[in-house]
Amino acid sequence: MAVVKRQAAPAPIKRTVDTVIRKPAESFGAFALPTAVSKPKTTFADLTWLLYGEKGIGKTSVAARFPAALLVPFEPGSKFLTIARLPVVTRREEFLHVLKQLSAAEHEYRTAVIDPGNKAYEVCMEFVCRREGVTHPNDRKDFGKTWGQVSKEFQGAHAMLSAADVSMVILAHAKTIDLETFSGQVFSRIVPVMSGSTEEYYAGIVDMIGYYHYHDRQRYLQIRGDDFVMAKCRPEQHFLTTGGEPVVRIPMGKSSTDAFKNIMTAFENRQKDTYAELGGAAQSTGNDDSPLTRKGYKMHKTKKD
């Protein structure tokens, strides 16, 4: 009877980091573990804004005062402002061309003013529909795939702007919506005129959301949100009163010069009052990053803009 020799089992492979990650660690460059905590940016020019409010209140005029501002308009208007401006952007290809120029090594601009933000989204949607041969993303019953392509184009464009080391001021009109609690109570809330996905994206990436409005014939910029107004202030070391309290509203004066001067006063922690209450108005206390999806509320209906 023949004897069958058993072969020895192969030695187990000793797995190391190099066998699991085949590329050498140095090829990952910036992904090396940090050796120190990062320091927050401290200059006003580094802040990104979503500035919304009533029509004609002066949003674009204030944005024109931001450092080295360039107006990127997506609708006609603002013809009488002193600001560097581009022609009205109507196609995604034109927007992409602007972004490529801003990504160039040398130019003088520090702030891109997108006016208005919801139209920038519509330009990206029109491009995707034109490319895919449809009139609207809903025309394709593809479980949201076409809508996903729209979001990819829109977010990719803003990622290019961020990579260009250019700050953003996104402008929008204001509208009032009704929200209903699960107990059936309905109350109104002021938000930007934007689609849900556009608002959610901007609310997530910007540092500041300011609601520009009138109260008793005076103009204010609310920068901290509450149940009734969408607003946001991310910098923890700025926008404090001289006593160290969080600034809720900034008085905006009678001109764009006054308005920007007062914004800088608040940024530098030199404003004396929080303006948390205006003649019995509800007090604003905290930040609000996701206003329309907060626990306990559901969308009820939208009022006329």
Order of alpha helices (4+ residues) and beta strands (2+ residues): alpha-beta-alpha-beta-beta-alpha-beta-alpha-alpha-beta-beta-alpha-beta-beta-beta-beta-alpha-beta
